[in-house]
């Protein structure tokens, strides 16, 4: 149960942080605003395994939403 809680908290941090970074970058009219969200994602992840798990989640949500 603790493992799922850890992933849930990490997912919330990544989601909120990436959205906030993206909106701030767009507000500042930066040319590549999406990079701010990507940098936030990479900053919050600590290991390669977490990166793979998170990227799988992002890609699966993307496919479910747009495919």
PyMOL Python script that loads the backbone (N, CA, C, O; Angstrom):
from pymol import cmd

cmd.read_pdbstr("""\
ATOM      1  N   UNK A   1       0.828  -1.188   0.000  1.00  0.00           N
ATOM      2  CA  UNK A   1       0.000   0.000   0.000  1.00  0.00           C
ATOM      3  C   UNK A   1       0.873   1.253   0.000  1.00  0.00           C
ATOM      4  O   UNK A   1       0.545   2.249  -0.646  1.00  0.00           O
ATOM      5  N   UNK A   2       1.980   1.194   0.725  1.00  0.00           N
ATOM      6  CA  UNK A   2       2.883   2.348   0.809  1.00  0.00           C
ATOM      7  C   UNK A   2       3.502   2.659  -0.551  1.00  0.00           C
ATOM      8  O   UNK A   2       3.746   3.819  -0.885  1.00  0.00           O
ATOM      9  N   UNK A   3       3.751   1.606  -1.331  1.00  0.00           N
ATOM     10  CA  UNK A   3       4.336   1.783  -2.660  1.00  0.00           C
ATOM     11  C   UNK A   3       3.387   2.574  -3.560  1.00  0.00           C
ATOM     12  O   UNK A   3       3.825   3.460  -4.294  1.00  0.00           O
ATOM     13  N   UNK A   4       2.101   2.260  -3.508  1.00  0.00           N
ATOM     14  CA  UNK A   4       1.127   2.964  -4.328  1.00  0.00           C
ATOM     15  C   UNK A   4       0.978   4.413  -3.889  1.00  0.00           C
ATOM     16  O   UNK A   4       0.802   5.307  -4.718  1.00  0.00           O
ATOM     17  N   UNK A   5       1.048   4.635  -2.614  1.00  0.00           N
ATOM     18  CA  UNK A   5       0.956   5.998  -2.089  1.00  0.00           C
ATOM     19  C   UNK A   5       2.139   6.835  -2.581  1.00  0.00           C
ATOM     20  O   UNK A   5       1.972   8.000  -2.943  1.00  0.00           O
ATOM     21  N   UNK A   6       3.319   6.244  -2.594  1.00  0.00           N
ATOM     22  CA  UNK A   6       4.511   6.934  -3.068  1.00  0.00           C
ATOM     23  C   UNK A   6       4.365   7.320  -4.538  1.00  0.00           C
ATOM     24  O   UNK A   6       4.684   8.444  -4.924  1.00  0.00           O
ATOM     25  N   UNK A   7       3.879   6.376  -5.362  1.00  0.00           N
ATOM     26  CA  UNK A   7       3.676   6.669  -6.777  1.00  0.00           C
ATOM     27  C   UNK A   7       2.587   7.713  -6.989  1.00  0.00           C
ATOM     28  O   UNK A   7       2.697   8.549  -7.887  1.00  0.00           O
ATOM     29  N   UNK A   8       1.544   7.674  -6.176  1.00  0.00           N
ATOM     30  CA  UNK A   8       0.475   8.659  -6.293  1.00  0.00           C
ATOM     31  C   UNK A   8       0.983  10.057  -5.962  1.00  0.00           C
ATOM     32  O   UNK A   8       0.671  11.012  -6.674  1.00  0.00           O
ATOM     33  N   UNK A   9       1.747  10.186  -4.913  1.00  0.00           N
ATOM     34  CA  UNK A   9       2.306  11.486  -4.535  1.00  0.00           C
ATOM     35  C   UNK A   9       3.265  11.984  -5.605  1.00  0.00           C
ATOM     36  O   UNK A   9       3.244  13.165  -5.951  1.00  0.00           O
ATOM     37  N   UNK A  10       4.101  11.106  -6.129  1.00  0.00           N
ATOM     38  CA  UNK A  10       5.028  11.492  -7.192  1.00  0.00           C
ATOM     39  C   UNK A  10       4.264  11.924  -8.444  1.00  0.00           C
ATOM     40  O   UNK A  10       4.633  12.905  -9.090  1.00  0.00           O
ATOM     41  N   UNK A  11       3.215  11.205  -8.781  1.00  0.00           N
ATOM     42  CA  UNK A  11       2.405  11.563  -9.946  1.00  0.00           C
ATOM     43  C   UNK A  11       1.749  12.925  -9.772  1.00  0.00           C
ATOM     44  O   UNK A  11       1.702  13.719 -10.711  1.00  0.00           O
ATOM     45  N   UNK A  12       1.247  13.191  -8.585  1.00  0.00           N
ATOM     46  CA  UNK A  12       0.642  14.497  -8.334  1.00  0.00           C
ATOM     47  C   UNK A  12       1.666  15.622  -8.418  1.00  0.00           C
ATOM     48  O   UNK A  12       1.383  16.685  -8.971  1.00  0.00           O
ATOM     49  N   UNK A  13       2.848  15.389  -7.873  1.00  0.00           N
ATOM     50  CA  UNK A  13       3.912  16.398  -7.958  1.00  0.00           C
ATOM     51  C   UNK A  13       4.272  16.684  -9.412  1.00  0.00           C
ATOM     52  O   UNK A  13       4.419  17.840  -9.809  1.00  0.00           O
ATOM     53  N   UNK A  14       4.410  15.634 -10.190  1.00  0.00           N
ATOM     54  CA  UNK A  14       4.781  15.804 -11.593  1.00  0.00           C
ATOM     55  C   UNK A  14       3.671  16.509 -12.358  1.00  0.00           C
ATOM     56  O   UNK A  14       3.941  17.423 -13.137  1.00  0.00           O
ATOM     57  N   UNK A  15       2.444  16.102 -12.148  1.00  0.00           N
ATOM     58  CA  UNK A  15       1.325  16.716 -12.852  1.00  0.00           C
ATOM     59  C   UNK A  15       1.152  18.182 -12.515  1.00  0.00           C
ATOM     60  O   UNK A  15       1.035  19.019 -13.410  1.00  0.00           O
ATOM     61  N   UNK A  16       1.135  18.495 -11.247  1.00  0.00           N
ATOM     62  CA  UNK A  16       0.955  19.887 -10.819  1.00  0.00           C
ATOM     63  C   UNK A  16       2.157  20.734 -11.208  1.00  0.00           C
ATOM     64  O   UNK A  16       2.001  21.855 -11.693  1.00  0.00           O
ATOM     65  N   UNK A  17       3.362  20.198 -10.997  1.00  0.00           N
ATOM     66  CA  UNK A  17       4.570  20.950 -11.330  1.00  0.00           C
ATOM     67  C   UNK A  17       4.708  21.207 -12.812  1.00  0.00           C
ATOM     68  O   UNK A  17       5.067  22.313 -13.217  1.00  0.00           O
ATOM     69  N   UNK A  18       4.428  20.201 -13.633  1.00  0.00           N
ATOM     70  CA  UNK A  18       4.536  20.370 -15.080  1.00  0.00           C
ATOM     71  C   UNK A  18       3.496  21.349 -15.606  1.00  0.00           C
ATOM     72  O   UNK A  18       3.799  22.183 -16.458  1.00  0.00           O
ATOM     73  N   UNK A  19       2.279  21.249 -15.102  1.00  0.00           N
ATOM     74  CA  UNK A  19       1.233  22.193 -15.525  1.00  0.00           C
ATOM     75  C   UNK A  19       1.582  23.621 -15.122  1.00  0.00           C
ATOM     76  O   UNK A  19       1.427  24.552 -15.913  1.00  0.00           O
ATOM     77  N   UNK A  20       2.047  23.788 -13.908  1.00  0.00           N
ATOM     78  CA  UNK A  20       2.416  25.127 -13.444  1.00  0.00           C
ATOM     79  C   UNK A  20       3.574  25.693 -14.266  1.00  0.00           C
ATOM     80  O   UNK A  20       3.559  26.866 -14.637  1.00  0.00           O
ATOM     81  N   UNK A  21       4.576  24.861 -14.548  1.00  0.00           N
ATOM     82  CA  UNK A  21       5.718  25.321 -15.341  1.00  0.00           C
ATOM     83  C   UNK A  21       5.291  25.676 -16.759  1.00  0.00           C
ATOM     84  O   UNK A  21       5.748  26.675 -17.314  1.00  0.00           O
ATOM     85  N   UNK A  22       4.428  24.871 -17.340  1.00  0.00           N
ATOM     86  CA  UNK A  22       3.951  25.128 -18.693  1.00  0.00           C
ATOM     87  C   UNK A  22       3.147  26.416 -18.761  1.00  0.00           C
ATOM     88  O   UNK A  22       3.345  27.223 -19.670  1.00  0.00           O
ATOM     89  N   UNK A  23       2.247  26.614 -17.815  1.00  0.00           N
ATOM     90  CA  UNK A  23       1.442  27.843 -17.812  1.00  0.00           C
ATOM     91  C   UNK A  23       2.295  29.075 -17.559  1.00  0.00           C
ATOM     92  O   UNK A  23       2.067  30.120 -18.169  1.00  0.00           O
ATOM     93  N   UNK A  24       3.262  28.971 -16.678  1.00  0.00           N
ATOM     94  CA  UNK A  24       4.151  30.094 -16.413  1.00  0.00           C
ATOM     95  C   UNK A  24       4.986  30.430 -17.650  1.00  0.00           C
ATOM     96  O   UNK A  24       5.175  31.601 -17.977  1.00  0.00           O
ATOM     97  N   UNK A  25       5.479  29.407 -18.329  1.00  0.00           N
ATOM     98  CA  UNK A  25       6.280  29.632 -19.541  1.00  0.00           C
ATOM     99  C   UNK A  25       5.436  30.264 -20.646  1.00  0.00           C
ATOM    100  O   UNK A  25       5.916  31.134 -21.373  1.00  0.00           O
ATOM    101  N   UNK A  26       4.183  29.831 -20.775  1.00  0.00           N
ATOM    102  CA  UNK A  26       3.313  30.442 -21.781  1.00  0.00           C
ATOM    103  C   UNK A  26       2.952  31.871 -21.398  1.00  0.00           C
ATOM    104  O   UNK A  26       2.843  32.741 -22.263  1.00  0.00           O
ATOM    105  N   UNK A  27       2.767  32.112 -20.114  1.00  0.00           N
ATOM    106  CA  UNK A  27       2.475  33.475 -19.649  1.00  0.00           C
ATOM    107  C   UNK A  27       3.640  34.416 -19.959  1.00  0.00           C
ATOM    108  O   UNK A  27       3.437  35.586 -20.281  1.00  0.00           O
ATOM    109  N   UNK A  28       4.852  33.892 -19.860  1.00  0.00           N
ATOM    110  CA  UNK A  28       6.050  34.688 -20.153  1.00  0.00           C
ATOM    111  C   UNK A  28       6.374  34.716 -21.648  1.00  0.00           C
ATOM    112  O   UNK A  28       7.374  35.303 -22.065  1.00  0.00           O
ATOM    113  N   UNK A  29       5.512  34.071 -22.455  1.00  0.00           N
ATOM    114  CA  UNK A  29       5.663  34.030 -23.911  1.00  0.00           C
ATOM    115  C   UNK A  29       6.993  33.434 -24.350  1.00  0.00           C
ATOM    116  O   UNK A  29       7.630  33.935 -25.277  1.00  0.00           O
ATOM    117  N   UNK A  30       7.407  32.370 -23.687  1.00  0.00           N
ATOM    118  CA  UNK A  30       8.628  31.675 -24.092  1.00  0.00           C
ATOM    119  C   UNK A  30       8.359  30.878 -25.367  1.00  0.00           C
ATOM    120  O   UNK A  30       7.259  30.364 -25.573  1.00  0.00           O
ATOM    121  N   UNK A  31       9.370  30.785 -26.210  1.00  0.00           N
ATOM    122  CA  UNK A  31       9.188  30.151 -27.512  1.00  0.00           C
ATOM    123  C   UNK A  31       8.928  28.646 -27.384  1.00  0.00           C
ATOM    124  O   UNK A  31       8.090  28.108 -28.108  1.00  0.00           O
ATOM    125  N   UNK A  32       9.614  27.974 -26.498  1.00  0.00           N
ATOM    126  CA  UNK A  32       9.449  26.531 -26.312  1.00  0.00           C
ATOM    127  C   UNK A  32       8.913  26.274 -24.911  1.00  0.00           C
ATOM    128  O   UNK A  32       9.630  25.770 -24.046  1.00  0.00           O
ATOM    129  N   UNK A  33       7.678  26.615 -24.696  1.00  0.00           N
ATOM    130  CA  UNK A  33       7.080  26.508 -23.369  1.00  0.00           C
ATOM    131  C   UNK A  33       6.952  25.055 -22.906  1.00  0.00           C
ATOM    132  O   UNK A  33       7.047  24.776 -21.711  1.00  0.00           O
ATOM    133  N   UNK A  34       6.739  24.141 -23.835  1.00  0.00           N
ATOM    134  CA  UNK A  34       6.573  22.736 -23.450  1.00  0.00           C
ATOM    135  C   UNK A  34       7.839  22.181 -22.805  1.00  0.00           C
ATOM    136  O   UNK A  34       7.770  21.227 -22.029  1.00  0.00           O
ATOM    137  N   UNK A  35       8.980  22.761 -23.113  1.00  0.00           N
ATOM    138  CA  UNK A  35      10.235  22.307 -22.509  1.00  0.00           C
ATOM    139  C   UNK A  35      10.248  22.528 -21.004  1.00  0.00           C
ATOM    140  O   UNK A  35      10.898  21.780 -20.275  1.00  0.00           O
ATOM    141  N   UNK A  36       9.545  23.535 -20.535  1.00  0.00           N
ATOM    142  CA  UNK A  36       9.482  23.786 -19.096  1.00  0.00           C
ATOM    143  C   UNK A  36       8.821  22.615 -18.373  1.00  0.00           C
ATOM    144  O   UNK A  36       9.271  22.214 -17.300  1.00  0.00           O
ATOM    145  N   UNK A  37       7.759  22.069 -18.956  1.00  0.00           N
ATOM    146  CA  UNK A  37       7.102  20.911 -18.365  1.00  0.00           C
ATOM    147  C   UNK A  37       7.987  19.684 -18.374  1.00  0.00           C
ATOM    148  O   UNK A  37       7.996  18.910 -17.417  1.00  0.00           O
ATOM    149  N   UNK A  38       8.733  19.503 -19.455  1.00  0.00           N
ATOM    150  CA  UNK A  38       9.641  18.365 -19.562  1.00  0.00           C
ATOM    151  C   UNK A  38      10.771  18.472 -18.545  1.00  0.00           C
ATOM    152  O   UNK A  38      11.147  17.475 -17.927  1.00  0.00           O
ATOM    153  N   UNK A  39      11.308  19.663 -18.369  1.00  0.00           N
ATOM    154  CA  UNK A  39      12.378  19.870 -17.392  1.00  0.00           C
ATOM    155  C   UNK A  39      11.863  19.602 -15.984  1.00  0.00           C
ATOM    156  O   UNK A  39      12.571  19.018 -15.164  1.00  0.00           O
ATOM    157  N   UNK A  40      10.637  20.024 -15.702  1.00  0.00           N
ATOM    158  CA  UNK A  40      10.039  19.750 -14.395  1.00  0.00           C
ATOM    159  C   UNK A  40       9.905  18.250 -14.178  1.00  0.00           C
ATOM    160  O   UNK A  40      10.219  17.747 -13.099  1.00  0.00           O
ATOM    161  N   UNK A  41       9.447  17.539 -15.187  1.00  0.00           N
ATOM    162  CA  UNK A  41       9.310  16.089 -15.103  1.00  0.00           C
ATOM    163  C   UNK A  41      10.646  15.436 -14.797  1.00  0.00           C
ATOM    164  O   UNK A  41      10.737  14.605 -13.893  1.00  0.00           O
ATOM    165  N   UNK A  42      11.670  15.797 -15.529  1.00  0.00           N
ATOM    166  CA  UNK A  42      12.976  15.188 -15.329  1.00  0.00           C
ATOM    167  C   UNK A  42      13.608  15.576 -13.995  1.00  0.00           C
ATOM    168  O   UNK A  42      14.381  14.806 -13.426  1.00  0.00           O
ATOM    169  N   UNK A  43      13.285  16.749 -13.503  1.00  0.00           N
ATOM    170  CA  UNK A  43      13.819  17.192 -12.223  1.00  0.00           C
ATOM    171  C   UNK A  43      13.209  16.412 -11.059  1.00  0.00           C
ATOM    172  O   UNK A  43      13.906  16.086 -10.098  1.00  0.00           O
ATOM    173  N   UNK A  44      11.938  16.117 -11.138  1.00  0.00           N
ATOM    174  CA  UNK A  44      11.260  15.442 -10.040  1.00  0.00           C
ATOM    175  C   UNK A  44      11.549  13.946  -9.982  1.00  0.00           C
ATOM    176  O   UNK A  44      11.421  13.338  -8.919  1.00  0.00           O
ATOM    177  N   UNK A  45      11.926  13.356 -11.079  1.00  0.00           N
ATOM    178  CA  UNK A  45      12.219  11.927 -11.076  1.00  0.00           C
ATOM    179  C   UNK A  45      13.630  11.688 -10.574  1.00  0.00           C
ATOM    180  O   UNK A  45      14.544  12.455 -10.875  1.00  0.00           O
ATOM    181  N   UNK A  46      13.802  10.629  -9.811  1.00  0.00           N
ATOM    182  CA  UNK A  46      15.101  10.388  -9.194  1.00  0.00           C
ATOM    183  C   UNK A  46      15.851   9.212  -9.793  1.00  0.00           C
ATOM    184  O   UNK A  46      17.080   9.173  -9.740  1.00  0.00           O
ATOM    185  N   UNK A  47      15.135   8.256 -10.362  1.00  0.00           N
ATOM    186  CA  UNK A  47      15.810   7.094 -10.931  1.00  0.00           C
ATOM    187  C   UNK A  47      15.258   6.785 -12.312  1.00  0.00           C
ATOM    188  O   UNK A  47      14.198   7.280 -12.695  1.00  0.00           O
ATOM    189  N   UNK A  48      15.980   5.970 -13.048  1.00  0.00           N
ATOM    190  CA  UNK A  48      15.520   5.577 -14.379  1.00  0.00           C
ATOM    191  C   UNK A  48      14.218   4.783 -14.292  1.00  0.00           C
ATOM    192  O   UNK A  48      13.344   4.938 -15.145  1.00  0.00           O
ATOM    193  N   UNK A  49      14.079   3.945 -13.285  1.00  0.00           N
ATOM    194  CA  UNK A  49      12.872   3.127 -13.169  1.00  0.00           C
ATOM    195  C   UNK A  49      11.645   4.009 -13.018  1.00  0.00           C
ATOM    196  O   UNK A  49      10.627   3.759 -13.664  1.00  0.00           O
ATOM    197  N   UNK A  50      11.717   5.038 -12.178  1.00  0.00           N
ATOM    198  CA  UNK A  50      10.595   5.953 -12.020  1.00  0.00           C
ATOM    199  C   UNK A  50      10.297   6.662 -13.329  1.00  0.00           C
ATOM    200  O   UNK A  50       9.134   6.918 -13.641  1.00  0.00           O
ATOM    201  N   UNK A  51      11.322   6.981 -14.095  1.00  0.00           N
ATOM    202  CA  UNK A  51      11.132   7.629 -15.386  1.00  0.00           C
ATOM    203  C   UNK A  51      10.352   6.720 -16.321  1.00  0.00           C
ATOM    204  O   UNK A  51       9.418   7.167 -16.986  1.00  0.00           O
ATOM    205  N   UNK A  52      10.727   5.449 -16.376  1.00  0.00           N
ATOM    206  CA  UNK A  52      10.032   4.520 -17.261  1.00  0.00           C
ATOM    207  C   UNK A  52       8.578   4.323 -16.837  1.00  0.00           C
ATOM    208  O   UNK A  52       7.685   4.292 -17.683  1.00  0.00           O
ATOM    209  N   UNK A  53       8.342   4.191 -15.557  1.00  0.00           N
ATOM    210  CA  UNK A  53       6.979   4.020 -15.060  1.00  0.00           C
ATOM    211  C   UNK A  53       6.144   5.255 -15.380  1.00  0.00           C
ATOM    212  O   UNK A  53       5.001   5.139 -15.822  1.00  0.00           O
ATOM    213  N   UNK A  54       6.713   6.430 -15.158  1.00  0.00           N
ATOM    214  CA  UNK A  54       5.989   7.665 -15.410  1.00  0.00           C
ATOM    215  C   UNK A  54       5.722   7.865 -16.896  1.00  0.00           C
ATOM    216  O   UNK A  54       4.615   8.239 -17.282  1.00  0.00           O
ATOM    217  N   UNK A  55       6.718   7.620 -17.724  1.00  0.00           N
ATOM    218  CA  UNK A  55       6.541   7.779 -19.163  1.00  0.00           C
ATOM    219  C   UNK A  55       5.504   6.806 -19.703  1.00  0.00           C
ATOM    220  O   UNK A  55       4.729   7.156 -20.592  1.00  0.00           O
ATOM    221  N   UNK A  56       5.484   5.592 -19.175  1.00  0.00           N
ATOM    222  CA  UNK A  56       4.457   4.640 -19.583  1.00  0.00           C
ATOM    223  C   UNK A  56       3.071   5.163 -19.228  1.00  0.00           C
ATOM    224  O   UNK A  56       2.136   5.051 -20.021  1.00  0.00           O
ATOM    225  N   UNK A  57       2.943   5.735 -18.035  1.00  0.00           N
ATOM    226  CA  UNK A  57       1.662   6.299 -17.625  1.00  0.00           C
ATOM    227  C   UNK A  57       1.248   7.462 -18.492  1.00  0.00           C
ATOM    228  O   UNK A  57       0.082   7.568 -18.873  1.00  0.00           O
ATOM    229  N   UNK A  58       2.182   8.337 -18.812  1.00  0.00           N
ATOM    230  CA  UNK A  58       1.879   9.500 -19.650  1.00  0.00           C
ATOM    231  C   UNK A  58       1.481   9.047 -21.045  1.00  0.00           C
ATOM    232  O   UNK A  58       0.493   9.531 -21.597  1.00  0.00           O
ATOM    233  N   UNK A  59       2.245   8.121 -21.620  1.00  0.00           N
ATOM    234  CA  UNK A  59       1.928   7.646 -22.967  1.00  0.00           C
ATOM    235  C   UNK A  59       0.602   6.909 -23.018  1.00  0.00           C
ATOM    236  O   UNK A  59      -0.148   7.051 -23.984  1.00  0.00           O
ATOM    237  N   UNK A  60       0.306   6.130 -21.999  1.00  0.00           N
ATOM    238  CA  UNK A  60      -0.965   5.409 -21.997  1.00  0.00           C
ATOM    239  C   UNK A  60      -2.142   6.368 -21.863  1.00  0.00           C
ATOM    240  O   UNK A  60      -3.167   6.173 -22.515  1.00  0.00           O
ATOM    241  N   UNK A  61      -2.015   7.398 -21.033  1.00  0.00           N
ATOM    242  CA  UNK A  61      -3.091   8.389 -20.922  1.00  0.00           C
ATOM    243  C   UNK A  61      -3.247   9.169 -22.223  1.00  0.00           C
ATOM    244  O   UNK A  61      -4.365   9.488 -22.625  1.00  0.00           O
ATOM    245  N   UNK A  62      -2.136   9.476 -22.879  1.00  0.00           N
ATOM    246  CA  UNK A  62      -2.187  10.177 -24.153  1.00  0.00           C
ATOM    247  C   UNK A  62      -2.921   9.350 -25.195  1.00  0.00           C
ATOM    248  O   UNK A  62      -3.779   9.860 -25.916  1.00  0.00           O
ATOM    249  N   UNK A  63      -2.577   8.067 -25.269  1.00  0.00           N
ATOM    250  CA  UNK A  63      -3.222   7.194 -26.250  1.00  0.00           C
ATOM    251  C   UNK A  63      -4.712   7.036 -25.959  1.00  0.00           C
ATOM    252  O   UNK A  63      -5.530   7.042 -26.879  1.00  0.00           O
ATOM    253  N   UNK A  64      -5.063   6.895 -24.697  1.00  0.00           N
ATOM    254  CA  UNK A  64      -6.475   6.761 -24.344  1.00  0.00           C
ATOM    255  C   UNK A  64      -7.251   8.029 -24.662  1.00  0.00           C
ATOM    256  O   UNK A  64      -8.426   7.961 -25.023  1.00  0.00           O
ATOM    257  N   UNK A  65      -6.621   9.163 -24.536  1.00  0.00           N
ATOM    258  CA  UNK A  65      -7.327  10.427 -24.746  1.00  0.00           C
ATOM    259  C   UNK A  65      -7.445  10.787 -26.226  1.00  0.00           C
ATOM    260  O   UNK A  65      -8.492  11.263 -26.665  1.00  0.00           O
ATOM    261  N   UNK A  66      -6.388  10.566 -26.990  1.00  0.00           N
ATOM    262  CA  UNK A  66      -6.368  11.059 -28.369  1.00  0.00           C
ATOM    263  C   UNK A  66      -6.466   9.965 -29.426  1.00  0.00           C
ATOM    264  O   UNK A  66      -6.601  10.280 -30.608  1.00  0.00           O
ATOM    265  N   UNK A  67      -6.403   8.709 -29.048  1.00  0.00           N
ATOM    266  CA  UNK A  67      -6.484   7.642 -30.063  1.00  0.00           C
ATOM    267  C   UNK A  67      -7.851   7.004 -30.080  1.00  0.00           C
ATOM    268  O   UNK A  67      -8.097   6.091 -30.868  1.00  0.00           O
TER     269      UNK A  67
END
""", "prot")
cmd.dss("prot")
cmd.show_as("cartoon", "prot")
cmd.util.cbc("prot")
cmd.orient("prot")
